Amino acid sequence: MALMLRSGLGLDPWDVFHQGLQRVAGLSVGTWVTICGALVLLLWIPIRQRPGVGTVANVLVLGASMDLTLRLVDGPHGLPARIALMVAAIVLNGLATGLYIGARLGPGPRDGLMTGLHRRTGRSLRLIRTGIEVTVLVAGVLLGGTAGVGTVAYALAIGPLVQIFLPWCTVPGPGQTPRKG
């Protein structure tokens, strides 16, 4: 997430929103990641979604990690370096998503909102996730967050990347055999 921000080429929809909040209301982007994650968890209550230890860790770790990385990593100079940083950020986000979902310790707040709304409404995951992402993206842009080519690249690449990484990162459940490879 921080690497996407440092690339200066656009952010994923939620981080466009977080950056917009930072620009309007102060606090760090990472702090807004944490606050929004906690607020999204409150939306789980009426849909009866249950958090796991991974859910709580997601809320507490992502924002702090983002702020720490932003302190340690400067933005690159030159378009090729910025593109490389953006690509690395998107691939690492796909891997990270595969790791936390594959650990089976609970979905992140945003993923749990999507699956909980799907379960309660019967609407498609695609429709629900797209609605959520478009809503936060538009709100973020209106607040002054950075959308750009990186936003489009993220939207097109994250699903396929998670699909690639998830089988390699999934911890077998009871009665399942580990993946060989």
N, C-alpha and C positions, 0 to 999 in steps of 0.2 A: 504494500500500500504506500509506504513512504518512498519507495523507488519510483513508483508511478508519479507521485507528486514531484519528485526531484527531476524527472524527465521533462516536465513542463509541456507535455504533449496531450494532456487530458487525463482524467481520473475515471475510475469505475463510478457508476451512478451514486452509490452510497457515499463515496468520498467526495464527489462533487457537492453533495448535500452537507457533509461534515465541514468541508472547506468554506462553503457559503456561510454556515453558522459561525465559523471562526471569524470571517470577515465582518459579519454584522454584529456579533455579540461578544467577540473576544474569546479568550481561552484558547488552548492549543487544539489543533486538529485531532490529536490523539485523545484529548479530554472529551471532545465531542463524540469520538468513536465510542468511548466508554459510556458516556451519558445516553447516547442514542441506543446503544445496545441494551442498557438497563431499562430504558423507556419501552423499547420493543418487547422486552420480557413482560412488562405489565400488560401488553396487548394479548399475551398468552392466557391470562386469567379467564376472560370470558369464553375463549375457545377450548379451554381445558387441556392445554398443551403442557406437558411436564418437562422441566429442565433436567439435565444430567450434570455431572461434574464438569464435563467438557463444555457445556453451555455456559456455566459460571466462569470457567477458565477463559473462554472466548471473550466474555465481557471484560474481564479484568486484565487480560494479557495483551489483546490486540492494540488498544489505545496506548498503553505504556510502551509497547514495542515500536509503535509508529513514532511516538515522540522521541524515543531513544535513537532510532535509526535516523530521523531527521536531524538530530544533533550531531551524529557521527558521519553522515554521508552528505557531501556537497553535490550540487547540481553539476553535471558535466558540461563542458564547452564543446560546441560543434554539434551539428545535427546527427552525424553518424553515432556519436557517443550517446546522445539523447535517445535515439531510436533503439540502440542496444540496451540501454537501461530500461526502457519501456517494455521491450520484448522479454527481458529477464524478469521484470516485475510480473508480467502476465503469466509466464510459465511457472514462476515460483508460487503465485497465487493459486494456480491450478493444482500444483503439487500439495500446497498447504491445505486446500479444500479436500483433496483426496485423503490426506493424512488425518484430518480431524473427523471427517465423516467415517472413514475406515476404522478409526479407533473405537467406534460404537459407544462413545461416552456421552452422547447427547448432541443434538444439532446446535449450531450457532443461533443466536436470536432471530436473525433474518430468515434463515432456512426453516427454523421451527415455526415462524409465523406463516410461511408459505405452506408447509405441510399441514399445520393445524387448520388453516383456512380451507385448504383442500378437503380435509377430512370432515369439517363441519358443514361446508357448503356444497360439496360434490362437484364444484367447478374444477376445470383442468389445472394441473400444476403450471403449465405453460401460461395460461391466462392469468392466473393469480400472480406468478412471479413477474411476468411482464408488466402487469398493472402496478405492482409495488415498485419495480425498478424505474418505470417511466415517471411515476409520481415523485419519487425522491430526486430523480434527475432534473425534472422540470423545476421543482422547488429549489434545488441546489443552484441551478443556473440563475434563477430569479434572485437568489441571495448573493450571487457573484462568484460561485464556484467555477472551476475550470473544466469545461468539456472540450473535447477536441478529437483528433484522430486516435488518440489512445483510448478514448471512451468507446469509439466504434470498434477498434481492434479488440478491446476487452470483451465487449458484448458478443462479438463473433467468435472469439477464441476460447472463452472460459468454459463453455459447455463441453466442447470436444476435448479440451485438456483434462477436465475432471473425469470425463469418460475414459480417457487413456490411463490416468493415474489411479483412479479409484480401485480397480481390481488388484493392482500391485500393492496398495496400501491397506486393504481391508483385512482386519483381524478376523479369522474364522470364528463363526458362532458355534454354539454347542452342536455337535454332530457333523460339523463341516470339516473337510480336510484343507490344510493350508495349500495355497497356490504355489505351484512349482515354477521356477523360472530363473 
